[in-house]
Amino acid sequence: MALPKYTETRYRIWHYFYIAICTFVFIFLIAPLFVIFPLSFNAEEFLVFSEGMKNLDPDAFSLRWYKDMVYGTKNPWGLAAKNSFIIAIFATLGSVILGTVAALGLSSRHMPFKGIIMATLISPMIVPLIISGVAIFFFMAKAGLAATHTGIVLAHIILGTPFVVITVTATLSGFDHSVTRAAASLGSNPVNTFMKVTLPLILPGVISGGLFAFVTSFDEVVVVLFLAGLENTTIPIQMWTGLREQLSPTILAVATCLIVLSTLILISAELLRRRSERLRGINR
Amino acid sequence: MSSETKQILTTDGIPLEISLKKAERKNKIKAFLLVAPLLLFLIITYIFPIGEMFTRSIDDKMITNMLPKTFKSMETWDGKELPSEEVFTSFLSDFKILVEKKEHGKLAQRLNKEKNGFNTITKKLFRQVKRNKIDETQSIKEQIMKVHKRWRNVEYWQAIKRTAPPYTSAKYLKAMDMYLNEDNKITQVSEDRRIHRILWLRTVEVAFFVTVFCFLMGYPIAHLLATLPMKYSNLLMICVLLPFWTSLLVRTASWMILLQQQGVVNDFFVLIGLVSDDNRPEMMYNKVGTYVAMTQILLPFMVLPLYSVMKTISPSLMRAGKSLGGTPFVAFWKVYFPLTIPGIGAGCLLVFILAIGYYITPALVGGASGTLISNQIAYHMKTTLDWSFASAMGLMLLGGVLVIYWLYNKLVGVDNIKLG
């Protein structure tokens, strides 16, 4: 952002001040993530930068905490990772299917009571998690699903669907309905039309909603703390217990892996968003 | 001319109006059937249980289920003098059943909450019952009254009667540090026991300040992102989106490392000479930690709605303002800022609603002063198992959130929620 030559000094100063503030905020946002990186390769047990690390001594770095994460004795991370992935995948599938179908109905102009139904469908996103946790726990306890994978998957479907509903309705708002009518006039039945015409066009929205649902489930800790038994431990639960008891470098190794995962998710979400905009003909 | 002749008919001879209505209804049903599975699922697993929280919170059935006969016979008691022989008899038979089920301890605990001193006298009565010391052929009233002098005190019987109503506002009053006293008047608990009001205030205070900090930090960078050329802003956007997609616990963990006494932030302060090495300030396990970590975690929720609003504001508006003689500050304040108000509303209310229900981060970095109302709800759900109290507090919190959400809807509209 170059300033025009005629800018007065006080605006010049203000401009540099503004840039400085922005730089500070960006550092504030992103730096905490990078601090974990080097510390997870620490050869020592302490969570501070050792003298060796400051001098970039190769001996000060090691993979010992990663080894501990994978091979450590009585290690909870293997089971936790397995559970987390299983739960997140099923919760995502459930949210995507229920959410996409509902979004199709919602974006029809014939939909009755649109406002109140939309509010109901996205309510799990607005109600504070702790309250959702209590309510879902009451249901699961009554249905005998507490401390089961099924119960947690259902809970995460509840929390994940609003994201799918919102992203898919947004995609459908730019959707040209004459293509489905064209398909129908060419003799295609509604299911076939959906699979062959509508779905490919709204797919970016569906997938990005799915990514939201996946991340919601994968990161979720409040509800799962109410629902999970020992067998259903997930990565967030393990991190929560670990952070409460003692902060070990193994947690940082896990955290680094999670940051890598979220970077991958971010990249796919961005690519999808751009593709979706291109498909919908929004050029900026 | 009669009205029938005016009607336009379709080819099948049905009036067009009716035919259209039929098609319309069919479409309505079709659309509704698509939404129905999710709606039904949410109503059963989510909306209904929230309603159940309400019945739980006002319904203290525990005690009425424990002493059914006693309350039946107490119905005729005026509550002024000691109850009749009949009440004592039914109380004893209820109590014997409880002893058999080994639930007399629960009763003592519950009654003790109503009036101190029940623990001792219930235990004494339990011992008498266990040893079969109570002779049912004689006056039971006399025998119970002999067990302990408090059983002769009418106040204790009044306390039992007070626990009777199946619907009670007691849990809500408790959440506000109040209770119903002997004369059914709302009274405040003694000053040293008013913990909940502090928690409510602290929750609102933390949510408010986090929102303010997020706004102060989010506004400039959203503006920068919206005005920079696309290729730079896309790069900088990663700084906002990467934290947004990263696990909450990972971010909390990194703040725990940064803010500890030997941590990077303190190292930096020592390096620039702000504090001396042996006098490093405590930044974690207090409010500083809560504010810093929560601001960073919730900042993306402020930046994204602001950005999406600012992106739609044409830069020529600012130029027009300036060309009409406004200084850049005036042009900003009179032209640009009012246009961003929808974004500000969305961002602030989103952050406030998220912050008010926060629990994980304050619990980890906040120490004792980081306990918010959500922690208290979780505590009663998991540790004391007082679910009706947890429900009452949860619903009070939900009420607050709904009021805020209603405002949000009025000011900004629900449809304006944007995700990245």
Boltz contact constraints between the chains, C-beta under 6 A:
constraints:
  - contact:
      token1: [A, 11]
      token2: [B, 328]
      max_distance: 6.0
  - contact:
      token1: [A, 21]
      token2: [B, 220]
      max_distance: 6.0
  - contact:
      token1: [A, 22]
      token2: [B, 220]
      max_distance: 6.0
  - contact:
      token1: [A, 22]
      token2: [B, 221]
      max_distance: 6.0
  - contact:
      token1: [A, 22]
      token2: [B, 224]
      max_distance: 6.0
  - contact:
      token1: [A, 25]
      token2: [B, 217]
      max_distance: 6.0
  - contact:
      token1: [A, 25]
      token2: [B, 221]
      max_distance: 6.0
  - contact:
      token1: [A, 26]
      token2: [B, 239]
      max_distance: 6.0
  - contact:
      token1: [A, 29]
      token2: [B, 239]
      max_distance: 6.0
  - contact:
      token1: [A, 29]
      token2: [B, 243]
      max_distance: 6.0
  - contact:
      token1: [A, 30]
      token2: [B, 239]
      max_distance: 6.0
  - contact:
      token1: [A, 32]
      token2: [B, 254]
      max_distance: 6.0
  - contact:
      token1: [A, 32]
      token2: [B, 255]
      max_distance: 6.0
  - contact:
      token1: [A, 32]
      token2: [B, 258]
      max_distance: 6.0
  - contact:
      token1: [A, 35]
      token2: [B, 254]
      max_distance: 6.0
  - contact:
      token1: [A, 35]
      token2: [B, 257]
      max_distance: 6.0
  - contact:
      token1: [A, 35]
      token2: [B, 258]
      max_distance: 6.0
  - contact:
      token1: [A, 35]
      token2: [B, 264]
      max_distance: 6.0
  - contact:
      token1: [A, 36]
      token2: [B, 254]
      max_distance: 6.0
  - contact:
      token1: [A, 47]
      token2: [B, 257]
      max_distance: 6.0
  - contact:
      token1: [A, 48]
      token2: [B, 262]
      max_distance: 6.0
  - contact:
      token1: [A, 98]
      token2: [B, 37]
      max_distance: 6.0
  - contact:
      token1: [A, 98]
      token2: [B, 38]
      max_distance: 6.0
  - contact:
      token1: [A, 101]
      token2: [B, 34]
      max_distance: 6.0
  - contact:
      token1: [A, 102]
      token2: [B, 35]
      max_distance: 6.0
  - contact:
      token1: [A, 102]
      token2: [B, 38]
      max_distance: 6.0
  - contact:
      token1: [A, 104]
      token2: [B, 34]
      max_distance: 6.0
  - contact:
      token1: [A, 105]
      token2: [B, 31]
      max_distance: 6.0
  - contact:
      token1: [A, 105]
      token2: [B, 34]
      max_distance: 6.0
  - contact:
      token1: [A, 105]
      token2: [B, 35]
      max_distance: 6.0
  - contact:
      token1: [A, 108]
      token2: [B, 31]
      max_distance: 6.0
  - contact:
      token1: [A, 110]
      token2: [B, 27]
      max_distance: 6.0
  - contact:
      token1: [A, 110]
      token2: [B, 28]
      max_distance: 6.0
  - contact:
      token1: [A, 110]
      token2: [B, 31]
      max_distance: 6.0
  - contact:
      token1: [A, 111]
      token2: [B, 31]
      max_distance: 6.0
  - contact:
      token1: [A, 112]
      token2: [B, 28]
      max_distance: 6.0
  - contact:
      token1: [A, 126]
      token2: [B, 405]
      max_distance: 6.0
  - contact:
      token1: [A, 128]
      token2: [B, 357]
      max_distance: 6.0
  - contact:
      token1: [A, 129]
      token2: [B, 357]
      max_distance: 6.0
  - contact:
      token1: [A, 130]
      token2: [B, 357]
      max_distance: 6.0
  - contact:
      token1: [A, 130]
      token2: [B, 359]
      max_distance: 6.0
  - contact:
      token1: [A, 130]
      token2: [B, 374]
      max_distance: 6.0
  - contact:
      token1: [A, 130]
      token2: [B, 377]
      max_distance: 6.0
  - contact:
      token1: [A, 131]
      token2: [B, 394]
      max_distance: 6.0
  - contact:
      token1: [A, 131]
      token2: [B, 398]
      max_distance: 6.0
  - contact:
      token1: [A, 134]
      token2: [B, 394]
      max_distance: 6.0
  - contact:
      token1: [A, 135]
      token2: [B, 49]
      max_distance: 6.0
  - contact:
      token1: [A, 135]
      token2: [B, 50]
      max_distance: 6.0
  - contact:
      token1: [A, 135]
      token2: [B, 53]
      max_distance: 6.0
  - contact:
      token1: [A, 138]
      token2: [B, 49]
      max_distance: 6.0
  - contact:
      token1: [A, 138]
      token2: [B, 52]
      max_distance: 6.0
  - contact:
      token1: [A, 139]
      token2: [B, 45]
      max_distance: 6.0
  - contact:
      token1: [A, 139]
      token2: [B, 49]
      max_distance: 6.0
  - contact:
      token1: [A, 158]
      token2: [B, 45]
      max_distance: 6.0
  - contact:
      token1: [A, 158]
      token2: [B, 46]
      max_distance: 6.0
  - contact:
      token1: [A, 219]
      token2: [B, 247]
      max_distance: 6.0
  - contact:
      token1: [A, 219]
      token2: [B, 248]
      max_distance: 6.0
  - contact:
      token1: [A, 221]
      token2: [B, 360]
      max_distance: 6.0
  - contact:
      token1: [A, 236]
      token2: [B, 249]
      max_distance: 6.0
  - contact:
      token1: [A, 239]
      token2: [B, 249]
      max_distance: 6.0
  - contact:
      token1: [A, 243]
      token2: [B, 253]
      max_distance: 6.0
  - contact:
      token1: [A, 243]
      token2: [B, 364]
      max_distance: 6.0
  - contact:
      token1: [A, 255]
      token2: [B, 250]
      max_distance: 6.0
  - contact:
      token1: [A, 255]
      token2: [B, 253]
      max_distance: 6.0
  - contact:
      token1: [A, 258]
      token2: [B, 247]
      max_distance: 6.0
  - contact:
      token1: [A, 258]
      token2: [B, 250]
      max_distance: 6.0
  - contact:
      token1: [A, 259]
      token2: [B, 246]
      max_distance: 6.0
  - contact:
      token1: [A, 262]
      token2: [B, 245]
      max_distance: 6.0
  - contact:
      token1: [A, 262]
      token2: [B, 246]
      max_distance: 6.0
  - contact:
      token1: [A, 265]
      token2: [B, 245]
      max_distance: 6.0
  - contact:
      token1: [A, 266]
      token2: [B, 241]
      max_distance: 6.0
  - contact:
      token1: [A, 266]
      token2: [B, 242]
      max_distance: 6.0
  - contact:
      token1: [A, 266]
      token2: [B, 245]
      max_distance: 6.0
